[in-house]
């Protein structure tokens, strides 16, 4: 996007359509407080973040051109509102003209978030520390050493998928670390996909379910095959 390279400051108004008068210093007081907070954050951000912010607000501006029906449906799930709007047929038709591969990327992003939601969502580092009766620092160390799976959510920091914990035993699912070790060359999101997706090598069962029953070796074999497919 041409406007993505424009810096944001109080002397120069960005020319991109996304950062319109709503983000100007003279923005009327009746605008929602969230717009004012966003403007202040952008003003205080380093150049790289400012560039990203212009592109992000341009994207929001494009989404606002979608129909009322599409946006009302997307807003039914606040956590996935933007992803749901981006995966609508109406939006994908527009996006395809910008990048033929963009629709597939948008659908994949939504699918990953939906899968995570089906798995029960995520816990914060502090919540995991409470569950396992350890310190938050130890939780992070366990993650860094491959004992726990964590996903990164921007400034929100690490989030730990709930499915990997046995709340009754206040512990991680047995064998989790062994499988994570095999999958270590995949990124965390793909590891999450592996555990929560039906697998032909496991009679179309989810690796997580088989692992909970103590089927370590079959899941390890499936993980090795999954790794090879990714490498291919």
Secondary structure, 3 states (H helix, E strand, C coil): CHHHHCCCCCCCCCCCCCCCHHHCCCCCCCCCHHHHHHHHHHHHCCHHHHHHHHHHHHHHHHHCCCCHHHHHHHCCCHHHHHHHHHCCHHHHHHHHCCCCCHHHHHHHHHHHHHHHHHCCCEECHHHHHHHHCCCHHHHHHHHHCCCCCCEECHHHCEEEEHHHEECCCCEECCCHHHHHHHCCCCCHHHHHHHHHCEEHHHCCEEHHHHHHCCCHHHHHHHHHHHHHHHHC
